[in-house]
Amino acid sequence: MSVVKKQIGVSRLKYDALGKASGEHTFPSDMIESDMLQVKLVRSTRAHADVVSIDTAKAKAIPGVVGVYLAVDIPGSKKFGVLAPDQYHLCVDRVRYVGEPIAVIAAETLDAARKAVAAVQVEYRDLPRIDFPPQEGLEPLHGNGIAHEISMGFGDVEQESAKAALHTELRYSTPRQEHAFLETEAGAAWYADDGVLTLSVGGQAPHYDHRMVIEALALEPGKVRVLNPMSGGAFGGKEDLNVQLPLALVTYKTKRPCRLFYDRDESISSSVKRHAFDASYKVSATADGRLLSANITLLADAGPYVNYTPVVISQSVEHGAGPYRFSAISIDAKALFTNNSMGSAFRGVGAPQVLAGVEQVIDDIGHQAGLSPFEVRRRNLLRKGDKAGPGYPMAEEPLLAGLLDEAEQGKLWQTRDAFKQGAPAYTARGVGVASVFYSFGLGSGAEAGASVRLSRQSSGRYLLELGTPDVGNGNATSFKMIAAEFLGCDADDVDTIVGDSQGPSSGGTHGSRTTYVVGNAVAQAAQELKQKVAQAPASTELSVDTSFVPEQAEQFIFGMPHIAYNYIVQVMAMEVDLLTGIATVIEVENYIETGRAIHPQNIEGQIEGAFAQGLGFALYEDLVLHEGTVKNASFTNYVIPTVRDVPPKMTTRLFEHPDLTNPLGVRGLGEIGLPVVPASVANTLFDAIGCRFNKFPILPEHISAALKAKE
């Protein structure tokens, strides 16, 4: 056994780091065996059409093609869906977006599979395409055309607005954003020696994948196993099914192993995206900058199916008014079905789209009242018991006031005048601020908790088993550290089996929940096992199965509110080239409330990685559609930030105040680093050039046009 030292609160080497750095780790896309069939999908080339016929004869005749499978070949349920079973695994009679799967090809070689895809002949009868916002007079895709809607708030907005001395309005749109994970959707399937159909796929919830597969193939639960090994990123984009059913279907039909790995253009063209939003804010305040009313209207593009849209809309409503106190609020949010790319979960679900708005109008109120961005925020922060935007009382005392004080005394803000005055010729500089909150966990009524198993083996080592996968976020290392802390051993003495549907059901890796929910289950299991160990001989094998369900606030609506939140203040310095319109982030300071920090360096990594994605949302990334077809389906023309675009200096300060709603005192921190960034960028640009923008991303041509309009 290792020498016991402090485990929690130490930035130790991640146990998977060497394997990834050396190339020894096997990612889902690395699973290649000589006898594996290659799988490809035939996808729709129409955004909205009836499928008149599908002719597979030419494809089946290609040498090396083993099978061509249609919806009729699926023996069980033809539909799936996380929240609503409204999608077909393979099209039955109608396609609703470009890229919708129609047929599965299995072949001996990738070349034969690709030739077969091209040889399948699909006859379409085109239908009117519904865009965003939908054109008037068209028949909705489903029902009344609304995927989800929420109207919430409190007080009399008109009455409070009439009393106000200050008013501001902002209308803007936000982009569809591609997840752009390092590893696209990929996996393999085979029959194991015990006769169990086994899938190893890049996913975020193996128990959900397992349920969908057994329903589709009409198999008993014990006949299928799903593994979610560490994949090359997910960010919410692998919560939905992608390669799972095609792989399972091919192996089920052929009794042979197979693999499927999306090409990059296939992934960008057909996968789920962050929802595009149109947002409108009307805010009023007293002459001294105290907020009175907010009228917020949100319209989102759901694409053709539900996916995670209800969660996204709920989160946008919960965060729509930010961490601020108003006397009256009205929030109306609606997501509409269209024939565009499917909207679904993406890191920070629903929050970047709205926090970018509320943070800008708060700044504008501050400008009108003659207040600094820190003072206008301090003056309006929510307190425990205050009504948050949707109307529920805040269950905890928000922790932003102290972070604002720290940020105001930080170097960037204190030296802002010198920084701005030192701008080179034909350059403008600005320093801006944003302060946001973001929920963690799945919210009231939605969080089922987590089950884990922890064992002491005859060797004296420990084995931790749980279903939640590590998708690169480092949670498996944190779980080992938590277990070791309460067992009184070193994390190296704890082995793990994670991301396995045959293990305990501990929920998916999403919603900033894993350390918060699963981590507490691990801590509880370790304490129970330690008691057993103390009473048993040294070589005795022992095991405990434990479940943890977090405390939840009184339910307002399903999934809302959350009992606690993360908090971050970000100060940003930017430079704008007045000749080209190119905006560059020079330096960033992050001040973040972490709760009890398990692995400080991993927290910093999460915040800095999320920053890059938030920067893409703010300044670079915009999926371009023409008649439903993605026109920039490669990294040549879908531009994401690189290391050259991330500021050379980023400081992240961690402040530990244990969360009182869970025994470990932790907060989920995997997402909050993203939604703050677009708000910071918008406010910093305003400080630099005095312009607001009605569209994200804010591209150089938009900046140049705004500067020209000011002349």
Protein Blocks (a to p, Z undefined) as FASTA:
>chain_A
ZZdddfehpacddfklmmmmnomaccfklmccfklccddddddfbfbdcdfbdcfklmmm
pghiabdcdfklpmbdfbdcfklccbcfbafkbcfbehiafbdcddfbfklmmmmmmmpc
cdddddddddddddehiacfbhjhpabdcdededjfklmmmmpmbdcddddddddddfki
abdcdddddddfkopacdddddfblklmmmmmmmmnopafklpccdddddebjeopampc
cklmmmmmmmmmnopacdddddfklmmmmmccdddddddddddddfkopafbdcdddddd
ebjbfklmmmmmmmmmmmmnojadcfbdcddddddddfbdcddddehihklmmmmmmmmm
mmmmmmmnopafklmmmmmgccehiacfkopacfbdcfklmmmmmmmmpmklmmmmmmmm
mpcehiacddddddddddedjbehkagbjaddddddfkopacdddfbdcehnommmmmmm
mmmmmnopafklpccdehiakbccebjaehhlmmmmmmmmmmmmmmmmmmmmmmpcfklc
cdddddddddddddfbghiacfbdcdddddddddddfknopacdfbdcddddebjafblm
lmmmmmmmmmmmmmmmmmmgccddeehiafblcfklmccddfklpcfbdcddddddddfk
bfnlpacfklmmmmmmmmmmmmmmmmmnopacfbdcddfklmmmmmmmmZZ
